[in-house]
Amino acid sequence: MKIFRQESSFWLFASLLIVLLGVPSSLDADTFWYRVVNDEVTITGYEGTEETVIVPDTVDGLPVTRIGVEAFLESDSVRSLTLGENLERIEYAAFRDCTNLEEVFFGDALTSIGEAAFSYCEALQNITLPMWLTELGDSAFSGSGLVSIDIPHRVTEIGHYAFVDCYDLSEVVIGDKVASIGVNAFSHCSNLKTISIPDAVTSIGDHAFSSCTGLESVTIGKGLALIDYKAFVGCTNLVRIAFEGDAPALKESVFMGAPNGVVYYTADSSGWGQVFGNLPTAQWYPYTYDIVGEEVAVTGYIGAGRQIELPDEIEGLPVSSIADEAFLDEGNLISVRLSEGISSVGDRAFWGCDRFIGFFTNQSNSTFSSRRGVLFDKEMATLLIYPPGKRGQYYVPGSVSTIADDAFAYTVELATIRFDEGLETIGNRAFLNSSSLESVTLTASVVSLGEQAFAGCPELEQVYFKGNAPVHGDNLFDNGAEQAVVYYELGTTGWESRFGGLPTIEWDPQATYAAWIASYSLDEQDMGLQDDPDHDGQPNGIENLFGTDPTQATAGLALVEISETATTFVHPHNAASANDLVFAYQWSLDLRQFYSSNSYDDAGLTRVEFSTQLDTPIAGLATVTATINGYGLPRSIFVRIQATQDPVF
């Protein structure tokens, strides 16, 4: 298949204007062979010489779901590879011996990487496997140049020889659902120094880690039942093998060639003697800790578990606290249950735990409580720690009056947060470096914001205040949040043109879409956001943005300038548009699938970027340039403005 592009045009009617660019273009580099089976496409060969290859989502309207056997075998020109969003399987040796391949971008639909799929891709150092991947075949990455690998949580088996001879591999994260590690899976990974094997793993195959000469420490979870023949043979620097569960069955010569090794086991496990696998044994705890007086402070975690329960006692003494930075950057930690006696959690104790989604507390604990994974004081008056990996939106309970220092710091998935009346204080660095936070709505009861409370939030766009201007500390929105806008409610006091360094805009919470549309004499069936009672091609939501009458036909977008790869247009912009609407420019190739600014189409071939965004009110005309990027010009492009309800409201 050779992908060709034909004459281009740019379409906008009311919101969409036809502009013929008249420039023929072709994509003559990427040449694929393919076959169609049951209305699905399998790529069977590649004849191109390009360094950058994008496998399309569709061919002739049919989804590309597979890369076939040896399809890209020895394609040594390819350096960068992007796989389509419909791709489900990569079959045997599909990219084997692509010796110059440096990067691969996988689509989210991929579930299977077959045998030898990326074998001997020597330049391939870092990849991110998709979260829905379930199958990792034999020799999948054998002999590759991988430096690190994170095996997703739906993979249940690491195939035989999967990473054998990956000499540069130094970091491995094994997913929580992996039950078996195959024969020679990591053999000869000489740069690997430590490995943590989670609770779900029940068997380690023969020679699985043989000749990992740099391997010094192995931590094994509670589920292991069998270590097969010579699994760790030739690991000459191995000094520590720590087990959290009972002694597994052991085949011959498992630790042969590790003269300084010691096997560690926990006090509550069974089956251990003074020697295991011809190595001496000793007791251990999967935590580091300090003994202070007659109590224990947990200072770190060295176990293999991802969902951990802190013990009541260590060495016969009560565990009473979690020290500063105790779990700092524990990237695999998912949840922690606090034991009854824990009465304090130190500063930054869970920063950098990007997968951490939940606290659980013992009901008998007199200091802490938890709800939906969030840690509070016992009375739920102070929100102490929000798990950094917890996703989506969050509504703070009405009992909370204080957000503690650092409570939401370094969250990676929190997008929107709202508070109930009663909240008074937000502490220092409360949302520091919350990388996904987009919108915050603060109630009228808030009187104080701490230093750097919202600093380092690169996605923050709107901060809504329903009350008077609160006092605030220094550097409130510094280091990445400077693009945000502060909105203060009509009738509140203490506001100036800037707040915490950000521009301010007065907003009327009553200026909603419902109030606006009700001011016109329309039947109920014509009052919806997408309804168009005057039949001018502009739905009511867009009429609100334009400041035009939805009962009288009016002009929409107007062309200003065109070129071969861009067009500039203008449209009216109402600075007093409804507060509860969000507007965005979108583009399409077929009027069926629309894409946001700076996004590629499903085939990964075309991208349109809009120079103006709609998140800040503009009075008068908005001037917008739409620039086409990618691999040649498409036949036609359609642009629209889309109005949606703001989730903040």
C-alpha positions in Angstrom: 0.0 0.0 0.0 1.3 3.4 -1.0 -0.4 6.3 0.8 -1.2 9.2 -1.5 -2.5 12.6 -0.6 -4.7 14.6 -3.2 -5.9 18.1 -3.7 -6.6 19.9 -0.4 -9.4 22.2 0.7 -10.2 23.9 4.0 -13.8 23.9 5.1 -15.7 26.2 7.5 -19.5 26.5 7.3 -20.9 29.2 9.6 -18.5 27.7 11.9 -17.2 25.6 8.7 -15.6 27.9 5.1 -14.3 26.3 2.1 -10.8 27.4 1.1 -9.3 25.5 -1.8 -5.6 25.3 -1.4 -5.1 23.5 -4.7 -1.7 22.0 -3.8 -1.2 18.4 -4.8 1.0 16.4 -2.3 1.9 12.8 -1.8 3.4 10.6 0.9 5.8 8.5 -1.2 8.1 7.2 1.5 6.1 4.7 3.6 5.2 1.7 1.5 3.4 -1.2 3.2 2.2 -4.6 2.0 -1.0 -5.8 3.7 -3.7 -8.4 3.7 -7.4 -8.2 4.8 -9.0 -10.9 6.8 -12.5 -10.5 8.3 -12.5 -6.8 7.6 -9.2 -6.3 9.5 -5.9 -5.3 8.1 -2.5 -7.1 8.8 0.6 -5.3 7.7 2.7 -8.0 6.1 5.7 -6.1 4.8 7.5 -2.8 4.5 9.6 -1.5 1.6 10.4 2.0 2.7 13.7 3.6 3.6 12.4 6.3 5.9 13.9 6.8 9.4 10.4 7.7 10.8 7.6 5.3 10.2 4.0 5.7 11.2 1.8 2.6 10.9 -1.7 4.0 10.0 -4.8 3.3 12.1 -6.8 2.3 9.1 -6.4 1.3 5.4 -9.3 1.9 3.1 -11.5 2.4 6.2 -10.6 -0.9 7.8 -8.7 -1.1 11.1 -5.0 -2.1 11.1 -5.0 -4.7 13.9 -1.8 -6.7 13.4 1.8 -6.4 12.3 2.5 -9.8 10.6 5.3 -12.3 10.8 8.7 -10.7 10.0 6.9 -7.6 8.5 9.8 -5.3 9.2 12.5 -7.9 9.5 16.0 -6.2 9.2 14.5 -2.8 8.2 17.7 -1.1 9.3 16.6 2.4 8.1 13.9 2.7 10.7 14.8 4.8 13.8 11.4 5.9 15.1 8.2 3.8 14.9 4.7 4.9 15.8 2.0 2.1 15.9 -1.6 2.8 15.2 -4.3 3.0 17.9 -6.2 0.0 16.5 -3.2 -2.3 16.6 -3.8 -5.3 18.8 -1.0 -7.8 18.0 2.6 -7.8 16.9 3.5 -11.2 15.6 6.6 -13.3 15.3 9.8 -11.5 14.6 7.9 -8.5 13.2 10.8 -6.0 14.0 13.6 -8.4 14.6 17.1 -7.1 13.7 15.9 -3.5 13.2 19.3 -2.6 14.5 18.9 1.2 14.2 15.4 1.3 15.8 15.7 3.8 18.7 12.1 4.5 19.8 8.7 2.9 19.6 5.3 4.5 20.4 2.6 1.9 21.1 -1.1 2.4 20.8 -3.3 1.7 23.8 -5.2 -1.2 22.0 -2.1 -3.4 21.9 -2.5 -6.6 23.9 0.1 -9.0 22.5 3.8 -8.7 21.7 4.8 -12.0 20.0 7.8 -14.2 20.0 11.1 -12.4 19.0 9.1 -9.3 18.0 11.9 -6.8 18.9 14.7 -9.3 19.2 18.2 -7.8 18.5 16.9 -4.2 18.2 20.3 -3.1 19.6 19.6 0.7 19.5 16.3 0.4 21.3 16.9 1.7 24.9 13.6 2.9 26.4 10.0 2.1 25.7 6.7 2.4 27.5 4.5 -0.7 27.1 0.8 0.0 26.9 -1.3 -0.6 30.0 -3.7 -3.1 28.2 -0.8 -5.4 27.2 -1.5 -9.0 28.4 1.0 -11.2 26.5 4.8 -10.8 26.3 6.1 -13.6 24.1 9.3 -15.7 24.2 12.4 -13.8 23.2 10.3 -10.6 22.7 13.2 -8.2 23.4 16.1 -10.6 23.5 19.4 -9.0 22.6 17.9 -5.5 22.5 19.5 -2.4 23.9 16.9 -1.8 26.6 18.0 0.1 29.7 14.8 -0.1 31.6 11.5 -1.9 31.3 8.2 -1.6 33.2 6.0 -4.7 32.6 2.3 -3.7 32.7 0.0 -5.0 35.4 -2.1 -7.1 33.0 0.8 -9.3 31.8 0.6 -12.7 33.5 3.7 -14.4 32.2 7.1 -13.3 31.1 8.1 -15.5 28.2 11.1 -17.7 27.9 14.2 -15.7 26.9 12.1 -12.5 26.9 15.1 -10.3 27.9 18.0 -12.6 27.6 21.3 -10.9 26.6 20.0 -7.4 27.3 23.4 -6.4 28.6 22.4 -2.7 29.4 19.2 -3.5 31.2 19.5 -1.9 34.7 16.0 -1.4 35.9 13.1 -3.8 35.8 9.6 -3.4 37.2 7.5 -6.5 37.2 3.7 -6.0 37.1 1.4 -7.2 39.9 -0.3 -9.9 37.8 2.8 -11.7 36.6 2.6 -15.3 37.8 5.6 -16.9 36.2 9.0 -15.8 34.9 10.1 -18.0 32.1 13.3 -19.9 31.3 16.3 -17.7 30.8 14.0 -14.7 30.9 16.7 -12.3 32.2 19.8 -14.4 31.7 23.0 -12.4 31.0 21.5 -9.1 32.0 24.8 -8.1 33.5 23.9 -4.5 34.3 20.9 -5.5 36.5 21.8 -4.8 40.2 18.5 -5.3 42.0 15.2 -7.1 41.2 11.9 -7.1 43.2 9.5 -10.0 42.4 5.9 -9.2 43.4 3.5 -11.4 45.4 1.7 -12.8 42.4 4.8 -14.6 41.0 4.5 -18.3 41.9 7.4 -19.7 39.8 10.8 -18.6 38.6 12.0 -20.6 35.6 15.3 -22.4 35.2 18.3 -20.1 34.5 15.8 -17.1 34.7 18.5 -14.8 36.1 21.6 -16.9 35.3 24.9 -15.0 34.7 23.4 -11.6 35.9 26.9 -10.9 37.2 26.0 -7.4 38.5 23.0 -8.6 40.5 23.4 -7.8 44.2 20.0 -8.0 45.7 16.8 -9.9 45.1 13.5 -9.4 47.0 10.8 -12.0 46.6 7.1 -11.6 47.5 4.8 -13.9 49.5 3.4 -16.0 46.6 6.5 -17.8 45.3 6.2 -21.6 45.3 9.0 -22.8 43.1 12.5 -21.7 42.1 13.7 -23.8 39.2 17.0 -25.3 38.2 20.0 -22.9 38.3 17.7 -19.8 38.4 20.4 -17.6 39.8 23.5 -19.6 38.8 26.6 -17.5 38.1 25.3 -14.3 39.9 28.7 -13.8 41.3 27.9 -10.6 43.2 24.6 -11.7 44.7 24.8 -11.1 48.5 21.1 -10.7 49.5 18.1 -12.8 48.7 15.1 -11.7 50.8 11.9 -13.6 51.0 8.6 -12.2 52.4 6.7 -15.5 52.4 7.2 -19.2 53.3 10.2 -21.1 51.9 9.5 -22.2 48.3 10.3 -25.5 46.7 13.9 -25.4 45.3 15.5 -27.3 42.4 19.2 -28.0 42.1 22.0 -25.4 42.1 19.7 -22.4 42.3 22.3 -20.1 43.9 25.5 -21.8 42.6 28.3 -19.3 42.0 27.1 -16.7 44.6 29.7 -17.4 47.4 28.7 -14.4 49.5 25.0 -14.8 49.3 22.7 -14.8 52.4 19.0 -15.8 52.4 16.7 -13.6 54.6 13.3 -14.6 55.8 10.6 -12.8 57.9 9.7 -13.8 61.4 6.1 -14.8 60.5 7.0 -17.2 57.7 7.8 -20.9 57.9 9.9 -23.7 56.3 13.3 -22.1 56.9 16.3 -23.6 58.4 19.9 -22.4 59.0 20.7 -23.1 55.4 18.6 -22.7 52.2 19.9 -23.5 48.8 23.4 -24.0 50.3 23.4 -20.4 51.6 23.2 -19.3 55.2 19.9 -17.7 56.4 19.0 -14.8 58.7 15.8 -13.2 59.8 14.8 -9.7 58.4 11.9 -7.2 58.2 10.8 -5.7 54.9 11.3 -2.2 56.3 14.1 -0.1 57.4 13.5 1.5 60.8 14.8 3.3 63.8 14.2 2.5 67.4 13.6 5.6 69.4 13.2 4.9 73.1 10.7 2.1 73.3 9.1 2.7 69.9 9.8 2.1 66.2 9.8 4.6 63.4 9.5 3.1 59.9 12.1 4.9 57.7 11.7 2.9 54.4 10.4 -0.1 52.6 12.6 -2.8 51.0 10.0 -5.5 50.4 8.5 -6.7 47.1 4.9 -6.0 47.9 2.9 -3.2 46.3 -0.1 -3.2 48.7 1.4 -3.3 52.2 0.2 -3.4 55.8 2.5 -1.8 58.3 3.1 -4.1 61.3 2.0 -3.4 64.8 5.4 -4.4 66.2 9.0 -4.8 65.0 11.5 -6.5 67.3 8.7 -6.7 69.9 8.4 -2.9 70.1 5.3 -0.9 68.9 5.5 0.8 65.5 4.4 4.4 66.2 5.5 6.6 63.3 6.4 6.9 59.6 9.6 9.0 59.2 10.2 11.9 56.9 10.6 10.7 53.2 10.1 7.1 54.3 8.4 6.0 51.1 9.8 8.8 48.9 9.9 7.8 45.2 8.5 4.3 45.8 7.1 4.2 42.3 5.5 0.7 42.7 3.6 1.3 45.9 -0.1 1.1 45.4 -1.6 1.2 48.9 -0.7 1.3 52.6 -2.7 0.2 55.6 -1.7 2.1 58.8 -1.6 -0.1 61.9 -3.4 0.8 65.1 -0.5 2.4 66.9 0.8 4.8 64.2 0.3 8.4 65.4 2.5 10.4 63.0 3.5 10.5 59.3 6.5 12.5 58.4 7.0 15.2 55.8 7.3 14.1 52.1 6.7 10.5 53.2 4.8 9.6 50.0 6.1 12.1 47.5 7.0 10.6 44.2 4.8 7.5 44.6 3.1 7.9 41.2 1.1 4.8 41.4 0.0 5.2 45.0 -3.8 5.4 45.2 -4.9 4.6 48.7 -4.5 4.8 52.5 -6.4 2.5 54.7 -6.6 2.9 58.5 -7.3 0.6 61.4 -10.5 1.6 63.0 -8.9 1.5 66.3 -6.3 4.1 65.3 -6.9 7.1 67.5 -5.0 9.6 65.2 -5.9 8.9 61.6 -9.0 8.1 59.5 -9.3 7.5 55.7 -12.1 7.8 53.2 -11.8 6.7 49.5 -8.1 6.3 50.0 -7.4 9.8 51.3 -5.8 10.3 54.7 -7.4 12.6 57.3 -7.1 13.3 61.0 -9.5 11.3 63.1 -12.2 13.9 63.1 -11.8 14.5 59.3 -11.3 18.2 59.9 -7.9 18.2 58.3 -7.0 16.6 54.9 -3.5 15.3 55.4 -2.4 13.4 52.3 -4.0 12.8 49.0 -2.5 9.7 47.2 -0.3 11.0 44.4 -1.6 8.5 41.8 -5.3 8.9 42.5 -7.1 9.8 39.3 -9.6 12.3 38.0 -11.8 14.8 40.0 -12.0 15.1 43.8 -14.6 16.8 45.9 -13.3 17.5 49.4 -15.7 16.4 52.2 -17.7 19.2 53.9 -16.1 18.4 57.3 -12.7 19.6 56.2 -11.6 23.0 57.4 -7.9 22.7 56.7 -5.8 21.4 53.8 -2.5 20.5 55.4 0.9 21.5 54.1 2.0 19.4 51.1 -1.4 17.5 51.1 -1.7 17.3 47.3 1.9 17.9 46.4 3.3 15.9 43.5 0.0 14.4 42.5 0.1 13.1 38.9 -3.5 12.3 38.0 -5.7 14.9 39.9 -7.3 17.1 37.3 -10.1 19.1 39.0 -10.8 19.8 42.7 -13.8 21.4 44.5 -14.3 22.3 48.1 -17.4 22.5 50.3 -18.3 25.5 52.5 -16.3 25.3 55.7 -12.8 25.1 54.3 -10.8 28.0 55.7 -7.1 27.3 55.2 -4.9 25.8 52.4 -1.4 25.1 53.7 2.0 25.7 52.3 2.9 23.8 49.1 -0.6 22.2 49.3 -0.7 21.5 45.5 3.0 21.9 44.7 3.9 20.3 41.4 0.4 18.8 40.8 1.2 18.0 37.2 -2.4 17.4 35.9 -4.3 19.9 38.0 -6.4 22.0 35.5 -9.1 23.7 37.6 -9.8 24.7 41.2 -12.9 26.1 42.7 -12.6 27.7 46.2 -15.5 28.5 48.5 -16.3 31.8 50.1 -15.1 30.4 53.5 -11.5 30.2 52.4 -9.5 33.0 54.2 -5.9 31.8 53.8 -3.6 30.3 51.2 -0.1 29.2 52.1 3.2 29.8 50.4 3.6 28.1 47.0 0.2 26.6 47.5 -0.3 26.2 43.7 3.2 26.5 42.4 4.5 24.3 39.7 1.1 23.3 38.3 1.7 23.5 34.5 -1.8 22.5 33.4 -3.7 24.9 35.8 -6.0 27.1 33.7 -8.7 28.4 36.0 -8.9 29.2 39.7 -12.4 30.2 40.8 -13.0 32.2 44.1 -16.5 32.4 45.4 -15.6 34.8 48.3 -13.5 37.8 49.2 -9.8 37.8 48.3 -8.0 35.6 50.9 -4.6 36.4 52.4 -1.9 34.4 50.7 1.8 33.5 51.1 4.6 34.2 48.7 5.1 32.6 45.3 1.5 31.3 45.2 1.4 30.4 41.5 5.1 30.4 40.6 7.1 27.9 38.6 4.7 26.7 36.0 1.3 28.0 36.9 1.7 31.5 35.4 -0.7 30.7 32.5 -3.7 30.4 34.8 -6.4 33.0 35.3 -8.1 33.9 38.6 -11.9 34.4 38.5 -13.6 36.1 41.4 -17.3 36.2 42.0 -19.3 39.3 41.3 -19.9 41.3 44.5 -16.9 40.1 46.4 -14.2 42.4 47.7 -10.4 42.8 48.0 -9.6 42.0 44.4 -7.2 43.9 42.2 -6.1 43.4 38.6 -3.8 40.6 39.6 -3.8 38.1 42.5 -0.8 36.1 43.4 0.8 37.3 40.2 -2.1 36.1 37.9 -4.6 38.2 36.0 -8.1 38.4 37.5 -11.5 38.5 35.8 -14.8 39.1 37.5 -17.4 36.4 36.9 -21.0 36.1 37.6 -22.1 32.7 38.7 -25.6 33.5 37.6 -24.4 34.2 34.1 -25.0 30.6 33.0 -26.1 29.2 29.7 -29.5 28.4 31.1 -30.1 32.0 32.2 -28.9 33.3 28.8 -31.0 31.0 26.6 -34.0 31.7 28.8 -33.8 35.4 27.9 -34.9 34.5 24.4 -38.4 33.5 23.3 -37.7 29.9 22.3 -39.6 26.7 22.6 -38.1 24.2 25.0 -37.0 21.8 22.3 -34.9 24.6 20.7 -33.0 25.6 23.9 -30.4 22.9 24.0 -26.6 23.7 23.7 -26.5 22.1 20.3 -29.8 23.2 19.0 -29.9 25.7 16.1 -33.3 27.4 16.1 -32.4 30.1 13.4 -30.8 27.4 11.1 -27.7 29.5 10.5 -25.3 26.6 11.2 -24.3 28.0 14.6 -25.7 26.1 17.5 -26.9 28.0 20.6 -23.6 27.4 22.5 -21.6 29.0 19.7 -24.1 31.9 19.5 -23.4 32.5 23.2 -19.6 32.6 22.5 -20.2 35.0 19.5 -22.6 37.2 21.5 -25.2 36.8 18.7 -28.9 36.3 18.8 -29.9 32.6 18.5 -33.2 33.5 16.9 -31.7 35.5 14.0 -29.4 34.2 11.4 -25.9 35.8 11.5 -22.5 35.2 9.9 -20.0 33.0 11.6 -16.4 32.5 10.8 -14.8 34.8 8.2 -11.7 34.0 6.1 -8.8 36.4 6.4 -5.8 34.7 4.7 -4.8 31.4 3.2 -1.5 29.7 2.3 -0.5 26.2 1.3 -0.4 25.0 4.8 -2.5 27.4 6.9 -5.5 29.6 7.0 -6.5 32.5 9.2 -10.0 33.3 10.1 -11.9 35.6 12.5 -15.1 35.3 14.5 -16.9 37.4 17.1 -16.0 36.8 20.7 -18.3 37.7 23.6 -16.3 38.6 26.7 -19.4 37.9 28.8 -20.1 34.4 27.5 -21.7 31.9 29.9 -19.5 30.9 32.8 -20.6 27.3 32.7 -19.5 26.7 29.1 -16.1 25.5 27.7 -15.2 26.3 24.1 -12.6 24.7 21.9 -11.5 24.6 18.3 -11.6 21.2 16.7 -10.8 19.8 13.3 -11.8 16.8 11.2 -11.1 15.0 7.9 -14.5 13.5 7.4 -17.0 15.4 9.7 -17.3 12.2 11.8 -14.2 12.1 13.9 -13.0 15.5 15.4 -9.7 16.2 17.0 -8.4 18.9 19.4 -5.7 21.5 18.6 -2.2 20.0 18.1 -3.5 16.4 17.9 -2.8 13.9 15.1 -5.6 12.1 13.3 -6.1 8.4 13.9 -3.7 7.5 11.2 -1.0 9.7 12.7 -0.5 11.6 9.5 -2.1 15.0 9.9 -2.0 17.5 12.7 -3.8 20.9 12.9 -2.7 23.5 15.4 -4.8 26.6 16.3 -2.9 29.7 17.3 -5.6 31.0 19.7 -7.3 29.2 22.5 -10.7 29.9 24.0 -10.1 29.7 27.7 -9.8 33.5 28.3 -12.6 35.9 27.4 -11.8 38.3 24.5 -13.9 41.3 23.6 -14.5 41.9 19.9 -13.0 39.7 17.2 -10.9 36.6 17.8 -8.2 36.0 15.1 -7.2 32.4 14.6 -4.6 30.7 12.4 -5.0 27.0 11.8 -1.7 25.5 10.7 -1.6 22.0 9.0 1.4 19.8 9.9 2.3 16.2 9.2 2.9 14.2 6.1 1.5 16.2 3.2 -1.9 17.9 2.9 -5.2 16.0 3.2 -7.9 16.2 0.6 -10.1 18.4 2.9 -10.2 19.6 6.5 -13.2 20.8 8.5 -12.9 23.2 11.5 -15.5 23.8 14.1 -15.9 25.4 17.5 -17.3 23.1 20.1 -19.2 24.2 23.2 -19.5 21.8 26.2 -20.7 22.1 29.8 -17.8 23.0 32.2 -17.5 20.1 34.8 -16.5 22.7 37.4 -20.2 23.8 37.5 
